[in-house]
Amino acid sequence: MKNSLRTRLYLGFSFAILLVIGGGVFTYITFKKQRSQAEWVEQSYEVITTAQRINKYIYEIESAGTAYRNTHEFKYLDPYFDIRPKILPAFYDLRKRVMDNASQLKRTIAIEKELIGILNYWEGLGVRHDTSFVFSHAMEITKEERAMLEKIHNDFQDMIVEERLLLANRNGANIENVEVAFTALILNTAFILLVAIILMTISFREFNIRFKAQKELQVKLEETETLNQNANANNWLLTGMSLINESLQGDAVIDTLAYKNLQALVNYLDLPGGAFYCYDVDNKLLKLCAGKGLPATVKKFYALNEGITGEAATHKELTVVKDIPASYWRLESATGNNTPGIVICLPLWHDNDLVGLIELVSFTPLSERAMELLRNTAHATAVAVNAAASRKKVLELLTRVQDQKEILETQQEELRQSNEELTRQSEILQASEEELRVQEEELRQVNDEISVQNKALEMARQELSKKAEELEQSSTYKSEFLANMSHELRTPLNSVLILARLLEENKEQNLSPKQMEYASIIHKSGSDLLKLINDILDLSKIEAGKVEMNIEPVAVRSITSDLEQLFHVVADEKHINFITNIDPAVPAMIQTDGQRLEQVIKNLLSNAFKFTPKDGTIELAWTLHPDGLHIAVSDTGTGIPADKQQLIFEAFRQADGSTSRKYGGTGLGLSISKELMKRLGGEIRLFSTEGHGSTFTIVMQTGTNAVSNASPAPAIVKEAPVMVREIAPPEEQLVDDDRNALGKQDKLILIVEDDANFASILRDFARQKGFKTIVALNGNDGLFFARKFLPAAIILDMNLPLIDGSSILKILKNNEELKHILVHVVSAGEISLQVRDKVEGYTQKPLQVTDLESVFNGISSQLEARLKKVLVISDGVLLHHPFLQSLSDERQLQTQYHLVKTLGEAALELQSHQYDGIVLDAGTDISESIARLNQLKQISTARDVPVIVYLDHDISEADELALKKNAAAIVRNSTFSGDRLMDELELFLYKLTASDSQKPSDRAPKTERNLDGLKVLLADDDMRNVFSLSALLAGHGMDVVTAADGKEALERLEENPDIRLVLMDIMMPEMDGYEAMRHIRANPRYQNLPVIALTAKAMAGDREKCIAAGASDYIAKPIDSSKLLSLMHVWMV
């Protein structure tokens, strides 16, 4: 029925719409016809009017002519002159209006001829000149004129008659159209009204039916809504009770249970805050166990009947307090604070015992169902709290019973031991009485045996002396053995530490957390073992006499400053007062091994900080005495008993050697320090009082005596030529490498290492850094591969089978083809100063992952620094990239070319990149080339870059002189021009650079000029150094930006992007220089920024560490100003 009604309504409305549209269309057509007929009627009226007007004009002219001819007065001709110009325009307008009527148009053509004829006739009469007018002919003129005018009047009259007939016809048609339109409009309106009445009848009847049905549905909907509301309320209560019951499950600790329950209530009821108080039965107090949104000033305890909380706890019903004062409870957040309007207190009673109270706050009144939820959950919460409290009491009782049981067992054990001791002493007493009787008998025999024993004693003394010599020799063998075991001990440990660190990092995400924890434990244990091995090996080397002493002038202030920086942080952390004092009588420079002396003082200070409690004092004092320089380290620590004061200087011995000692350590530090001071010609003295601290005093000579008293260093032996018979390596590869997959542009590293595991680790790291690798497991293979593949760098172990590392190094440096190869030594043992001078880097095994990163980063930086960049300005015809690169490769020159075609491109390149040389193709127009060279030298970044001009034709002497003003060399095109160009590049890029570095005095004037206006970042935490260096640099025209630590240095670098050089101190708080340089090199923008490292510690390996961390160069304190300026000049050029 519903579809039938809709269909009928659609049909009815569609029919009505069609009627309206049809009536509108018909009315529109009718009105359009009426408008057209009206236009035709209007046109007929216009034609009649115009014809009558023209006819009137002719009548007036005719009257004027007749009056003039009768009276001979000229004034009667005025209408003629006024009207005559209007006749033809009016006639033409008339003809235009009848263009659609052929008969009328034909009639106008005839009238036009007649009008022109009459007008010409009038003109011929001479009416404008009365002298030519003959009045005797007036009658004839009038007669002729009348005949012509009558013809015109008749034609106009015919036209008007015909137009009136047309007008009558058109009016009739118009009336007929209006009647038809009116009839159609009435019929259409009637049909529309009929359809509307039918549709209204159907709609009203259907609406009545549906209205009744809607009322019935509304009643049912209201009933359903009521049921849903009741069900939702019950579901809400059940859900809330379920959540609150879940929060009471699983936790035996009251505070945790209270917090989870309070959190569930606050979150479910959408409240801003609340508190959970537990009742302490013993103290009769409500104690705060948990809180949400509490202010800082909330009370932690309430007595019963104290305040709203205490009062509500005494009732068993829920308490609601409204209009609470502003000072009672304020809710605070980052955006503001406010006072809640309502406080709800829910006491928790278990049977008749109070167990706690929940206090909730709200800004608006709680609904009745929320109150019901709180009432329903109160009992369950009270039961859970009571159970948790009971569990807590039971655990406390169990703990107390267990403690009492252990005490009882201890007492029983002590009683049993006492009984056994009494029994044993009784037996001893009896044995003593028996022994006394025996001794009386033996005493007689002793006197007889004394003489025999004296002889035996003498023989034993001689044997003991022999054993002592053997023992000393054995100790010497032991020390030499351990000193030589550096490689064998550290090499396997090296692989363990690195692999454990790689497993701990879990880069491939294939290890479980437990496995990563095992790897971490392995790494930590290995590191601890490494420290112990290092101490043992150091002591063994000292005892075996294998430690080199580098005796040189050392600044006392520099050592003290380093130690202050090193231990200042430790002193602050332990709240210890650290004092340094240098007596004015102490010379500023002393002759000694600064590294070893600083090692000894550092060891003594480390012990002092270890045994000095909080708020203690440690002093480092330098004083001069008749017996030499005294360096005293005093502390207010635990002190050393008198019977242990000599013991602590023995290896592996400590003042407290028990298993329960408070302080750890191997006991080797003081032994190493004592032996080092012996070899430096000094000694260590100790004065200590137990409980009042200790003073360790180093006594040593300060001048030439220090050198004479010190143990002599090994003599430098002139290197003899190494004769090696080279054997081709076996075909079988024990370690997989890239020897069969090398490309022409690949960067190759040769790894010469006898430990296959560690060689594999080095290979993997090299591949990660973009290098190809070849692995040699002995010295002979290493030499063979170096000659065959000419690698960019070699990682060399010193302890190798067949040929050792020192021999390989000698061969490499004495071979013209191989001496340019970069060599980085990675070995377990220390290397001599002579070896260090021949290599670019040294790292001692075992290595951490970070050490490997530093090694390969240093190799990459050094290789990049060796690469010379040349800018070529040419159209590419004579000088092109493949041609130049092939010439460089033939000479093994590490050169990179960049080709540009215009001077503008060259200027952009020089501003954005640093180039070591420029090659300019002069082309055919030498005048233009001279101008380009002059413009090139105006660019600030190109002023000090050598420019080589390449000519492809002869030029005049004047042009050549003009070129030589700014060109370092001129090369002419010829058969050998390529070799000549390479000669000049090699000269300027390599040989002149080397000679400049050897002649700082010749470079000084250039330094002044190049460093003027240079912006430098100086990072140093010592304000004295900052002041002095800033004054030095500013005096040479440089702009200095300072930073107090590495972190601030990075910030200053970001704030000042125009900084062109960095001076970086190493020992700084918060972030040291090593880390700061690594951060700088990690930013691609600063890859080529020169960074010069400054350090007070001129120790072996410091330069390599700095280079590996990202430094461009290295200079030790105290800083020589001329050396620093020369070094800055080298890096800025």
Secondary structure by P-SEA (a helix, b strand, c coil): caaaaaaaaaaaaaaaaaaaaaaaaaaaaaaaaaaaaaaaaaaaaaaaaaaaaaaaaaaaaaaaaaaaaaccccccaaaaaacccaaaaaaaaaaaaacccaaaaaaaaaaaaaaaaaaaaaaaacccccccccccaaaaaaaaaaaaaaaaaaaaaaaaaaaaaaaaaaaaaaaaaaaaaaaaaaaaaaaaaaaaaaaaaaaaaaaaaaaaaaaaaaaaaaaaaaaaaaaaaaaaaaaaaaaaaaaacccccaaaaaaaaaaaaaaaaccccbbbbbbccccccccccccccccccccccccccccaaaaaaacccbbbbcccccccbbbbcccbbbbbcbbbbbbbbccccccbbbbbbbcccccaaaaaaaaaaaaaaaaaaaaaaaaaaaaaaaaaaaaaaaaaaaaaaaaaaaaaaaaaaaaaaaaaaaaaaaaaaaaaaaaaaaaaaaaaaaaaaaaaaaaaaaaaaaaaaaaaaaaaaaaaaaaaaaaaaaaaaaaaacccccccaaaaaaaaaaaaaaaaaaaaaaaaaaaaaaaacccccccccccaaaaaaaaaaaaaaaaaaabbbbbbbbbcccccccccaaaaaaaaaaaaaaaaaaaccccbbbbbbbbbccccbbbbbbbccccccccccccccccccccccccccccccccaaaaaaaaaaaaaccbbbbbbccccbbbbbbbbbccaaaaaacccccccccccbbbbbcccccccccccccccccccccbbbbbbcccaaaaaaaaaaaaaacccccccccaaaaaaaaaaccccccccccccccccaaaaaaaaaaccccccbbbbbbccccccaaaaaaccccccccccaaaaaaaaaaaaaaaaaabbbbbbbcccccccaaaaaaaaaaaccbbbbbbbccaaaaaaaaacccccbbbbcccccaaaaaaaaaaaaaccccccbbbbbbbcccccaaaaaaaacccccccccccaaaaaaaaaaaaaacaaaaaaaaccccaaaaaaaaaccbbbbbbcccaaaaaaaaaaaaaabbbbbbbccaaaaaaaaaacccccccccccccccccaaaaaaaaaaccccccbbbbbbbcccccaaaaaaaaacccccccccccaaaaaaaaaaaac
